[in-house]
Amino acid sequence: MSLSRTVVRLRYPAGSFTRPVLRPSTLRRAFRVKRDQRRFLATKHAPSLSYVPDVGVIVDKIRRCISTQNVGALHQQFYGLFRMLGGEGKDKSTTPPLTEGEIHNVLLSLASSGRHHDLDMVVKILVDLPMLCGAEVGVKEYNVILRGLIKNGNAQTILNWLMDMPQKPKNITPTLTQWHMFFEWCAEAGMAKLLHHSVSKMHRSGRRPTVKSFEILFKAHFDTGAPIKKFYDSLDLMENNSLTYDENFANFLYDGFVKLGLADRAQEMKNVYWKRFSKKSRATDPEVIERMESIEREAEQNGIVAAVNLCKSLQRDGFTLVPHILTLLIRRTHRLDYLQYAEAELHIKASLIQWAILVSNAVRAGDLTGALSIYEESKSAGIIPSAPLIHPIVNALCTTSSTLDDAAIDRALELYKDLAEAAPVPQFKQEQEPQPEHRHSPGPDANLYNILFRAFGVSKNVRKYFPIAHSLLEDMDARKIELSSPMAVASLAIVVMRCASSFDDALKAYKRICKRPNVPPLDAKGYQAILSTLTRLSFGHREKLPSVWHYFEVVKDMRTAGVEITAPVYTILIRHLALLSAELPREERDALAAAVRRAHDHLTLDPSFTPDTVLWNQLMDCYQRVGLFAEAYRVWEMLFITGRFNQASVAIIIDACGFANAWPMAAQVCLKLTKHGFKFNLRAWNTWIECMCRVGKLDDALKVVCLEMGKDQPNIKPDVNTVKVLLSFAARTNQQDEVMDRIKRYLPQLWHTLPTELNGYLIRERTAVVDPK
């Protein structure tokens, strides 16, 4: 193995780990010392070795990558292609270099890989699709991507992709076919719980579930032998989505239970379905339904003008236009002018429903400014502020904004005020019971208060909102609205904790909120939010560091409440301690190191929890960041002996060796790994290169990159991050030109995919020439 040869060659250094000041070394001398590397020692840079491919060469390489499904190489080649096509002075009318089918194959490969940077490349390709193949982004491209994601098999990634589609290129709402493709895959994989969750969330993508969606869900329940409660939960979900009675679905339910040998249960469920949904049955003429579906289809496929013309044509044939027609016309858009056009042409006045659809679609597409503009226009049109209009905007302002500042919170409070004034408290006094949380009340509801409390809790100016939070609590009491969500309780507790004057006060505040009458107990997420807040509290010079004692008092409450202790409970504290290591002055490092040790003690003494490799990796990384290399190395040895290490473990311990200037230990780690047949991934290779550079072996690191790295691993090649590492250390000895000259000579394809500038070094502006002498 190439790594093994490298380690053996470098294991015992002839001198100190750093270059002597009086003996300046050059890369050129280093490249002459090995007889078996004469090709690498050429002292003159031959012009013929310069590699400047044109678009055609890159496209040929992309086609080869497609056939071999080499995703890593696809990334490199596409970066080069983007630069070539988008370069200054390039002819923008150049014929697209790839075909639509080839792009589909690329999208399929990237989506099948499914990593974050693969999906980032997918989005980049969609943005530049016309330039790449001359086609516009449409449903076909998203179908290909979805097939790839399903092939990859990460259900959460697929769900996130579908939910975020309206914010991706062309703002396309996922089709029912795409959702059902995902649902059927979930059902086949036996993931009925995730399927139920996905059906409950799909409306947020702009597409509501249909009877067909629930047939897939109930079939998954039948196939997995789900308890009867799951069926009732799914019926609740159907009711929340306002589905009407369907005789075929009733028969489907009956037949499903009969096939399981539960004839009595079959009749029971059919009766329950009839009682809950028969009153919602639409006695609508099938011809009317068909015409309405044709109007919606026309609007989605051919635009608002064509759909309005179809409405007029149907009206001339005797079809009565009802207000619901406007919903069909604007269901997939957030264009206000479309609604106004349809109103004017069809002489139908838009109601709250249509305005709320526009607002929701604008928020879903990431156009918050547009959503606020539509809301203001709705008020001008005489629409009274209500929850369906205001909830999506408040949620976007407080939870999806890239930076939550006072302006966003203040705007959300203005919207809350509009809603509260439109439904004043007196009309609620006759209510005997609080409104169910899943139904919007005419005024503010529990979910809205939860969103606002959470925003207050993460605000940088929390003390400004502390009295407002108390005012909102009084409003909740007046409206007979309870803190019905564990996260609402946690959010309010966080506000109070952040306004405390000490860790003791913060702990008392959290307990006081949790003991309020009629509040639900905290769940795992609520406790984790409390713990995360506790780590970030700081009270002057005496209490800068997180209090480990107070932290584990909350963990003790978790155990008492019967909440399972999981890895995040420890991860929250360990990760924050690691981050603090870069912020605290050296004189406070001892206290930080002691806090890490105490966290380690709690971890090892907890009989109810067994740490996984990820958590041990975080602890090892935390130890090395606070300067406790010996402890980090002991964690590594435990992982190695028990065989529980992974690529991340290797990268962390090698990085620790580099920062500790412990080259012999790094070499020992790598030799042991090679004996076990362990092969580095790209991250581990780059960490190894950085370790060599950090202990003063830049010359050897460059040789490894050019001649050894991934030699027997077809999918491992040096990348831009490898070059960044080399340049960052070469800058200390003013050797960037020589480094880039070797990269250009021995790794020409990599050199060509590099950006114009790296770490402040202008790659394209310099031509490095090695002195022939």
C-alpha positions in Angstrom: 0.0 0.0 0.0 1.3 3.5 -0.9 0.5 4.9 2.5 2.5 2.1 4.1 5.5 2.8 2.0 5.3 6.5 2.8 5.1 5.9 6.5 8.0 3.5 6.5 10.1 5.9 4.6 9.3 8.8 6.9 8.9 7.0 10.2 12.3 7.9 11.7 13.3 11.4 10.8 17.0 12.2 10.6 16.7 15.4 12.6 14.3 17.7 14.3 10.7 18.0 12.9 11.4 21.6 11.7 13.9 23.0 9.3 17.0 24.6 10.7 16.9 28.3 10.3 20.5 28.5 8.9 19.9 25.7 6.4 17.1 26.9 4.1 15.7 24.0 2.2 14.2 24.1 -1.2 11.7 21.7 -2.7 14.1 21.1 -5.5 16.7 19.5 -3.3 14.1 17.4 -1.6 12.9 16.1 -5.0 16.5 14.9 -5.9 17.0 12.5 -3.0 15.0 9.5 -4.1 16.4 7.4 -7.0 13.1 5.7 -7.6 11.4 9.0 -8.3 13.6 10.3 -11.2 10.6 11.4 -13.3 9.5 13.5 -10.4 13.0 15.1 -10.2 13.1 16.7 -13.6 14.7 20.0 -13.1 13.3 21.7 -16.1 9.6 22.3 -16.7 8.9 21.1 -20.2 6.3 23.2 -22.0 4.7 20.1 -23.4 3.7 19.1 -19.9 1.3 22.1 -19.5 -2.2 20.8 -19.7 -4.8 23.2 -20.9 -7.8 21.2 -22.1 -10.7 22.8 -24.0 -14.4 22.2 -23.4 -14.4 19.2 -25.7 -11.7 17.4 -23.6 -13.6 18.1 -20.4 -16.9 16.8 -21.9 -15.2 13.6 -23.0 -13.9 13.1 -19.5 -17.4 13.8 -18.1 -18.8 11.1 -20.4 -16.3 8.6 -19.2 -17.2 9.5 -15.6 -20.8 8.9 -16.4 -20.2 5.4 -17.7 -18.0 4.6 -14.6 -20.2 6.5 -12.2 -17.1 8.2 -10.8 -18.8 10.9 -8.7 -15.6 12.4 -7.4 -14.3 12.9 -10.8 -17.6 14.4 -12.0 -17.2 17.1 -9.4 -13.8 18.1 -10.6 -14.7 18.0 -14.3 -17.9 20.0 -13.8 -16.0 22.7 -11.9 -13.6 23.0 -14.8 -16.5 23.0 -17.3 -18.4 25.8 -15.4 -15.2 27.8 -15.4 -14.6 27.3 -19.1 -18.2 28.1 -20.1 -18.5 31.1 -17.7 -15.1 32.5 -18.3 -14.6 36.1 -19.3 -14.5 36.6 -23.0 -16.2 33.2 -23.8 -18.9 33.2 -26.4 -22.1 32.9 -24.5 -24.0 31.6 -27.6 -21.8 28.5 -27.8 -23.6 25.3 -28.6 -24.4 23.4 -25.3 -21.7 20.8 -24.8 -23.9 18.0 -23.3 -27.2 16.4 -24.3 -30.2 16.3 -22.0 -29.8 12.6 -21.6 -26.2 12.9 -20.5 -27.2 15.6 -17.9 -29.9 13.3 -16.6 -27.3 10.5 -16.2 -25.1 13.0 -14.3 -28.0 14.0 -12.0 -28.9 10.4 -11.4 -25.3 9.6 -10.4 -25.0 12.6 -8.1 -28.4 12.0 -6.5 -27.6 8.3 -6.0 -24.4 9.3 -4.1 -26.6 11.6 -2.0 -24.0 13.5 0.0 -24.5 17.2 0.8 -21.9 18.4 -1.7 -23.3 16.0 -4.4 -26.8 17.7 -3.9 -25.1 21.1 -4.0 -23.7 20.2 -7.4 -27.1 19.0 -8.5 -28.5 22.4 -7.8 -25.6 24.1 -9.5 -26.3 22.0 -12.6 -30.0 22.8 -12.5 -29.2 26.5 -12.3 -26.9 26.3 -15.4 -29.0 23.7 -17.3 -29.7 25.9 -20.4 -26.0 26.5 -20.7 -25.1 22.9 -20.3 -27.6 21.2 -22.5 -30.0 23.8 -23.9 -33.0 22.6 -21.9 -35.1 24.3 -19.2 -35.5 22.8 -15.7 -38.8 20.9 -15.5 -40.5 18.0 -13.8 -38.4 15.5 -15.8 -35.2 16.6 -14.2 -36.7 16.4 -10.7 -38.0 12.9 -11.5 -34.5 11.8 -12.4 -33.1 13.3 -9.2 -35.8 11.6 -7.1 -35.0 8.2 -8.6 -31.4 8.7 -7.7 -32.2 9.7 -4.1 -34.5 6.7 -3.7 -31.6 4.5 -5.0 -29.4 6.1 -2.4 -31.9 5.1 0.2 -31.7 8.0 2.8 -35.4 8.6 3.5 -34.8 11.9 5.4 -32.8 13.3 2.5 -35.6 12.4 0.1 -38.2 14.1 2.3 -36.1 17.2 2.7 -35.6 17.4 -1.0 -39.3 17.2 -1.8 -40.2 19.7 0.9 -37.5 22.2 -0.4 -38.3 21.8 -4.1 -40.4 25.0 -4.3 -37.2 26.9 -3.3 -35.0 25.1 -5.8 -34.4 26.2 -9.4 -37.7 27.1 -11.2 -39.6 26.9 -7.9 -41.4 23.7 -8.9 -44.0 22.2 -6.6 -43.4 18.4 -6.2 -46.1 16.5 -8.1 -48.4 13.9 -6.6 -46.6 11.3 -8.7 -43.3 12.3 -7.1 -44.7 12.2 -3.6 -46.3 8.8 -4.3 -43.1 7.4 -5.7 -41.5 8.3 -2.4 -44.4 6.9 -0.3 -44.5 3.6 -2.2 -40.7 3.2 -1.6 -41.3 3.9 2.1 -44.1 1.3 2.2 -42.0 -1.3 0.5 -39.1 -0.7 2.9 -41.5 -1.1 5.9 -41.0 2.5 7.1 -44.7 3.1 8.0 -43.8 5.6 10.8 -41.8 7.8 8.4 -44.5 7.5 5.8 -47.1 8.8 8.2 -44.8 11.7 9.1 -44.2 12.5 5.5 -47.9 12.5 4.6 -48.5 14.8 7.5 -45.9 17.3 6.3 -46.4 17.1 2.5 -48.9 20.0 2.4 -46.0 22.3 3.3 -44.5 21.6 -0.1 -47.6 23.0 -1.8 -49.2 19.6 -2.5 -51.9 18.1 -0.3 -52.3 14.4 0.1 -55.1 12.6 -1.7 -57.1 9.4 -1.1 -54.4 7.6 -3.1 -51.7 9.0 -0.7 -53.6 7.4 2.2 -54.2 4.1 0.4 -50.4 3.8 0.3 -50.1 4.7 4.0 -52.8 2.2 5.1 -51.4 -0.5 2.9 -48.1 0.0 4.8 -50.0 -0.4 8.1 -51.5 -3.6 6.8 -48.2 -5.0 5.5 -46.4 -4.3 8.8 -49.2 -5.5 11.1 -49.5 -2.1 12.7 -51.6 -1.8 15.9 -55.1 -0.4 15.6 -54.1 2.9 17.1 -51.9 3.6 14.0 -55.0 3.2 11.8 -57.0 5.7 13.9 -54.0 8.1 13.9 -54.0 7.9 10.1 -57.8 8.6 10.0 -57.2 11.7 12.1 -54.6 12.8 9.6 -57.1 12.3 6.8 -59.6 14.4 8.7 -57.1 17.2 9.2 -56.5 17.3 5.5 -60.3 17.7 4.9 -60.6 14.6 2.6 -64.1 13.6 1.7 -65.8 10.2 1.9 -64.7 7.8 -0.8 -66.6 4.5 -1.3 -63.6 2.8 -3.0 -61.4 3.7 0.0 -64.0 2.3 2.4 -63.9 -1.0 0.5 -60.1 -0.9 0.5 -60.2 -0.6 4.3 -62.6 -3.4 4.7 -60.7 -5.8 2.4 -57.4 -5.0 4.1 -58.6 -6.2 7.5 -60.4 -9.2 6.0 -57.2 -10.3 4.4 -55.6 -10.2 7.9 -58.4 -12.4 9.2 -60.0 -9.6 11.2 -63.5 -9.5 9.8 -65.0 -7.9 12.9 -62.3 -5.2 12.9 -63.0 -4.7 9.1 -66.6 -3.8 9.7 -65.7 -1.6 12.7 -63.2 0.5 10.7 -65.6 0.8 7.7 -68.3 2.1 10.1 -65.9 4.5 11.8 -64.8 5.8 8.4 -68.4 6.3 7.3 -69.3 8.2 10.5 -66.3 10.5 10.4 -66.3 11.3 6.7 -69.8 10.7 5.2 -71.0 14.2 6.1 -68.1 15.5 4.1 -69.0 13.6 1.0 -69.4 15.8 -2.0 -72.5 15.2 -4.0 -70.8 16.7 -7.0 -71.5 15.7 -10.6 -68.6 13.7 -12.0 -68.7 16.0 -15.0 -68.2 19.0 -12.8 -65.3 17.4 -11.1 -63.7 16.5 -14.4 -64.0 20.2 -15.6 -62.5 21.5 -12.4 -59.6 19.1 -12.7 -59.1 20.2 -16.3 -59.0 23.9 -15.2 -56.3 23.2 -12.6 -54.3 21.1 -15.0 -54.4 23.9 -17.6 -53.2 26.5 -15.1 -50.3 24.3 -14.0 -49.2 23.3 -17.5 -50.0 26.3 -19.7 -50.3 29.3 -17.4 -53.0 31.6 -16.0 -54.1 33.1 -19.4 -54.8 29.8 -21.0 -56.6 28.6 -17.9 -58.8 31.7 -17.7 -59.7 31.3 -21.4 -60.7 27.7 -20.7 -62.9 28.9 -17.8 -64.6 31.4 -20.2 -65.1 28.6 -22.8 -66.7 26.3 -20.2 -68.9 29.1 -19.0 -70.2 29.7 -22.5 -71.1 26.0 -22.5 -73.2 26.4 -19.3 -70.6 25.7 -16.6 -71.1 27.9 -13.5 -68.0 29.6 -12.2 -67.8 29.4 -8.4 -65.2 31.1 -6.1 -63.4 27.8 -5.8 -62.3 28.3 -9.4 -59.9 31.0 -8.2 -58.2 28.5 -5.9 -57.7 26.1 -8.8 -56.1 28.9 -10.9 -53.6 30.1 -8.3 -52.9 27.0 -6.3 -49.3 26.6 -7.6 -48.3 30.3 -7.8 -47.5 33.3 -5.6 -48.0 35.9 -8.3 -50.4 38.5 -7.1 -51.0 39.8 -10.6 -52.3 36.3 -11.5 -55.0 36.5 -8.9 -55.9 40.1 -9.9 -56.1 39.1 -13.5 -58.4 36.1 -12.8 -60.6 38.3 -10.6 -61.0 40.9 -13.3 -61.5 38.5 -16.2 -63.9 36.1 -14.4 -65.7 38.7 -12.2 -65.1 36.6 -9.1 -64.1 38.2 -5.8 -61.1 36.5 -4.1 -61.7 35.4 -0.5 -59.4 34.8 2.5 -58.7 31.3 1.1 -57.1 32.5 -2.2 -55.1 35.3 -0.4 -53.8 32.7 2.1 -52.7 30.4 -0.7 -50.7 33.2 -2.3 -49.0 34.0 1.0 -48.2 30.4 1.7 -46.8 29.8 -1.8 -44.6 32.9 -1.5 -43.2 31.8 1.8 -42.7 28.3 0.4 -40.7 29.7 -2.5 -38.5 31.7 -0.1 -40.0 35.1 -1.2 -40.7 36.6 2.3 -40.8 40.1 1.0 -43.4 39.1 -1.6 -45.4 37.3 1.1 -45.5 40.5 3.2 -46.5 42.6 0.2 -49.4 40.2 -0.6 -50.5 40.4 3.1 -50.6 44.2 2.9 -52.5 44.0 -0.3 -55.0 41.6 1.2 -55.8 44.2 3.9 -56.3 46.8 1.3 -58.7 44.5 -0.5 -60.8 44.2 2.7 -59.5 40.8 4.0 -59.5 40.7 7.8 -56.2 39.4 9.2 -56.5 35.8 10.3 -54.3 32.9 11.2 -54.0 31.3 7.6 -52.6 34.7 6.4 -50.3 35.4 9.3 -49.0 32.1 10.5 -46.8 31.3 7.5 -45.2 34.8 7.5 -44.6 34.8 11.3 -43.1 31.3 11.0 -40.8 32.4 8.2 -39.7 35.5 10.0 -38.9 33.7 13.3 -37.7 30.2 12.2 -36.5 30.2 8.6 -34.7 33.6 8.3 -31.0 33.2 7.8 -30.3 35.7 10.5 -32.9 36.3 13.2 -32.6 39.9 14.2 -34.8 42.3 16.2 -36.3 43.7 13.0 -37.7 40.2 12.0 -39.1 39.6 15.6 -40.6 43.1 15.7 -42.3 42.5 12.4 -43.6 39.2 13.6 -45.0 41.0 16.7 -46.7 43.6 14.5 -48.4 40.7 12.6 -49.4 39.2 16.0 -50.9 42.5 17.0 -52.9 42.6 13.8 -54.3 39.2 14.5 -55.0 39.9 18.1 -56.9 43.1 17.3 -58.9 41.3 14.6 -60.0 38.7 17.1 -60.1 40.6 20.5 -60.1 38.7 23.8 -63.8 39.3 24.8 -65.1 37.0 22.1 -63.1 34.2 23.6 -64.6 34.5 27.1 -67.6 32.3 26.2 -65.4 29.5 25.1 -65.5 26.7 27.6 -62.6 24.7 26.3 -59.3 25.7 24.6 -59.2 25.2 20.8 -57.5 22.1 19.6 -53.9 22.9 18.8 -54.1 21.5 15.2 -57.0 23.9 14.3 -56.4 27.6 13.7 -58.5 29.8 16.0 -59.8 33.1 14.6 -57.0 34.8 16.6 -53.6 33.7 18.0 -53.3 30.1 18.9 -50.8 28.0 20.8 -48.6 27.4 17.8 -48.2 31.1 17.2 -47.2 31.7 20.8 -44.7 28.9 20.6 -43.1 30.4 17.5 -42.8 33.8 19.2 -41.4 32.4 22.5 -38.8 30.4 20.5 -37.8 33.6 18.6 -37.4 35.5 21.9 -35.2 32.7 23.3 -32.7 32.9 20.4 -32.6 36.7 20.1 -29.4 38.4 20.9 -31.4 41.0 22.7 -33.4 38.7 24.9 -33.9 41.2 27.7 -35.8 43.4 25.3 -38.4 40.6 24.8 -38.5 39.4 28.4 -41.4 41.7 29.4 -43.2 41.1 26.1 -43.0 37.3 26.8 -44.8 38.0 30.1 -47.4 40.1 28.3 -48.0 37.2 25.8 -48.5 34.8 28.7 -51.2 37.0 30.1 -52.8 37.2 26.7 -52.8 33.4 26.6 -54.5 33.1 29.9 -57.1 35.6 28.8 -57.8 33.6 25.7 -57.8 30.3 27.6 -54.8 29.0 25.5 -52.5 26.6 27.3 -48.8 25.9 26.7 -49.7 22.6 25.0 -46.4 21.8 23.4 -43.2 20.7 25.3 -41.2 22.9 23.0 -43.4 25.9 23.9 -42.5 25.2 27.6 -38.8 24.9 26.7 -38.8 28.1 24.6 -40.3 30.1 27.5 -37.9 28.6 30.0 -35.0 29.5 27.7 -36.1 33.2 27.7 -36.2 33.3 31.5 -32.9 31.4 31.8 -31.1 33.8 29.5 -32.3 36.7 31.6 -30.9 35.1 34.8 -27.9 36.5 36.7 -26.2 33.2 37.6 -26.2 29.5 36.8 -28.2 29.0 40.1 -30.8 31.5 39.0 -31.0 30.0 35.5 -31.6 26.5 37.0 -34.3 27.8 39.3 -36.0 29.7 36.4 -36.1 26.5 34.3 -37.6 24.5 37.1 -40.1 27.3 37.8 -41.4 27.3 34.2 -41.6 23.5 34.1 -43.8 23.5 37.3 -46.4 25.9 35.9 -49.9 24.5 36.2 -51.3 22.6 33.2 -48.0 22.6 31.2 -46.9 19.4 29.5 -43.7 17.7 30.6 -40.6 18.4 28.6 -39.7 15.7 26.0 -36.2 14.8 24.7 -36.1 17.8 22.3 -37.2 20.2 25.0 -34.5 19.0 27.4 -31.9 19.2 24.7 -32.9 22.8 24.0 -32.5 23.6 27.7 -29.1 21.9 27.9 -27.9 23.7 24.8 -28.9 27.0 26.3 -27.2 26.2 29.6 -23.9 25.6 27.8 -24.0 29.0 26.2 -24.8 31.0 29.3 -22.0 33.2 30.7 -22.2 35.4 33.8 -19.2 37.7 34.0 -15.6 36.8 34.8 -16.4 34.2 37.5 -18.8 32.1 35.5 -17.6 32.1 31.9 -17.4 28.4 31.4 -20.5 26.1 31.3 -21.3 24.7 34.7 -20.9 21.0 34.4 -22.7 20.5 37.7 -25.8 22.5 36.7 -25.8 20.8 33.3 -26.0 17.3 34.8 -28.7 18.5 37.3 -30.9 18.9 34.2 -29.8 15.5 32.9 -30.8 14.1 36.3 -34.3 15.7 35.8 -34.4 13.9 32.4 -33.9 10.5 34.1 -36.4 11.3 36.8 -39.0 12.2 34.1 -38.3 8.9 32.3 -36.8 10.6 29.2 -34.1 8.4 27.6 -30.5 9.6 27.8 -29.1 9.6 24.3 -25.9 10.7 22.6 -27.0 14.3 22.0 -27.2 14.8 25.8 -23.4 14.5 25.9 -22.7 15.8 22.5 -24.2 19.2 23.3 -21.7 19.8 26.1 -18.6 18.3 24.6 -19.1 20.1 21.3 -19.5 23.5 23.1 -16.4 22.9 25.2 -14.4 22.2 22.1 -15.6 25.4 20.5 -14.6 27.4 23.6 -11.0 26.2 23.3 -10.5 28.6 20.4 -12.1 31.6 22.2 -10.6 31.4 25.7 -7.2 32.8 26.7 -4.5 30.4 27.7 -4.8 31.1 31.4 -8.3 29.7 31.4 -7.4 26.5 29.5 -6.9 24.6 32.7 -10.4 25.2 33.9 -11.7 24.2 30.4 -9.6 21.0 30.4 -11.0 20.2 33.9 -14.6 20.6 32.5 -13.9 18.2 29.7 -12.5 15.6 32.1 -15.6 15.9 34.3 -17.9 15.4 31.3 -15.8 12.3 30.4 -16.3 11.0 34.0 -20.1 11.4 33.7 -20.0 9.7 30.4 -18.1 6.6 31.6 -20.0 6.4 34.9 -23.5 6.5 33.2 -24.8 2.9 33.5 -27.9 3.7 31.3 -26.0 4.8 28.2 -23.4 3.3 26.0 -21.5 5.8 23.9 -21.2 5.2 20.1 -18.2 5.8 17.9 -19.4 9.3 16.9 -19.5 10.4 20.6 -16.1 9.0 21.3 -14.8 10.8 18.3 -16.2 14.1 19.6 -14.6 13.5 23.0 -11.3 12.7 21.4 -11.5 15.9 19.2 -12.5 17.9 22.3 -9.5 16.7 24.2 -7.1 17.6 21.4 -8.6 21.0 21.0 -8.1 21.9 24.7 -4.5 20.7 24.6 -4.9 17.3 26.3 -3.2 15.2 23.6 -2.4 12.3 26.0 -6.1 11.9 26.9 -7.1 12.1 23.2 -4.6 9.4 22.4 -6.0 7.2 25.1 -9.4 7.5 23.6 -8.0 6.5 20.2 -6.2 3.5 21.7 -9.5 2.3 23.2 -11.3 2.7 19.9 -8.5 0.9 18.0 -8.3 -2.0 20.4 -12.1 -2.5 20.4 -12.3 -2.1 16.6 -14.8 0.7 16.9 -12.9 3.4 15.0 -13.9 4.8 11.6 -12.5 7.3 9.1 -13.4 10.2 11.3 -11.6 8.7 14.2 -8.4 8.3 12.1 -8.6 11.9 10.8 -9.1 13.3 14.4 -6.1 11.4 15.9 -3.8 12.3 13.0 -4.8 15.9 13.3 -4.2 15.7 17.0 -0.7 14.3 16.4 0.0 17.2 14.0 -1.0 19.9 16.4 1.0 18.2 19.2 4.1 17.9 17.0 4.0 14.2 17.7 5.2 12.8 14.3 6.4 9.4 15.7 2.9 8.8 17.2 1.3 9.7 13.9 3.6 7.3 12.0 2.8 4.6 14.5 -1.0 5.1 14.1 -0.7 4.8 10.3 1.5 1.7 10.4 -1.0 0.0 12.7 -3.8 0.9 10.4 -2.0 -0.4 7.3 -1.4 -3.7 9.0 -5.2 -4.0 9.5 -5.7 -3.3 5.8 -7.4 0.1 6.6 -7.5 2.5 3.6 -7.8 6.2 4.0 -10.7 8.1 2.5 -10.0 11.6 1.0 -10.5 13.4 4.3 -8.1 11.2 6.1 -5.5 11.6 3.3 -5.8 15.4 3.5 -5.4 15.2 7.3 -2.3 13.1 6.8 -0.9 15.6 4.4 -1.6 18.5 6.8 0.0 16.5 9.7 3.2 16.1 7.7 3.2 19.8 6.8 2.5 20.8 10.4 5.6 18.9 11.7 7.8 20.5 9.1 7.7 17.9 6.3 6.3 20.0 3.5 8.7 18.5 0.9 7.6 14.9 1.8 4.0 15.9 1.9 4.2 17.3 -1.7 5.8 14.0 -2.9 3.1 12.0 -1.3 0.4 14.1 -3.0 2.0 13.9 -6.4 3.2 10.3 -6.4 1.6 8.3 -3.6 -1.9 9.6 -2.6 -4.6 7.2 -3.6 -2.2 5.2 -5.8 -4.1 2.0 -5.3 -7.5 3.6 -4.7 -9.2 4.6 -8.0 -11.7 6.9 -6.4 -9.2 8.8 -4.2 -7.4 11.7 -5.8 -5.9 14.9 -4.5 -8.5 17.7 -4.7 -8.6 21.5 -4.1 -8.5 21.0 -0.4 -5.3 19.1 -0.7 -3.7 22.0 -2.6 -5.1 24.5 0.0 -3.3 22.6 2.7 0.0 22.6 0.8 -0.3 26.3 -0.1 -1.1 27.4 3.5 2.2 25.8 4.8 4.2 26.7 1.7 3.4 30.4 2.3 5.4 30.3 5.6 8.6 29.6 3.6 7.6 31.5 0.5 7.4 28.3 -1.6 4.0 28.6 -3.2 5.4 28.9 -6.7 7.4 25.7 -6.5 4.4 23.8 -5.0 2.1 24.9 -7.8 4.7 24.1 -10.4 4.9 20.5 -9.2 1.1 20.3 -9.0 0.8 21.6 -12.6 3.4 19.2 -13.8 2.4 15.9 -12.1 -1.3 16.6 -11.5 -2.4 18.6 -14.6 -6.0 17.7 -14.5 -6.3 18.8 -10.9 -4.3 22.0 -11.7 -6.8 22.9 -14.4 -9.8 22.5 -12.1 -8.4 24.9 -9.4 -9.9 28.3 -9.0 -8.0 31.4 -10.1 -7.1 32.2 -6.5 -6.4 29.9 -3.6 -5.4 31.2 -0.1 -4.5 34.6 -1.6 -2.3 33.0 -4.2 -3.1 33.9 -7.9 -2.7 30.6 -9.7 -3.6 31.7 -13.2 -1.5 34.9 -13.0 1.8 33.1 -12.4 3.9 30.8 -14.4 6.3 29.0 -12.2 9.6 28.0 -13.9 12.1 25.8 -12.1 15.7 26.9 -12.5 17.5 24.5 -14.7 20.6 24.9 -12.7 
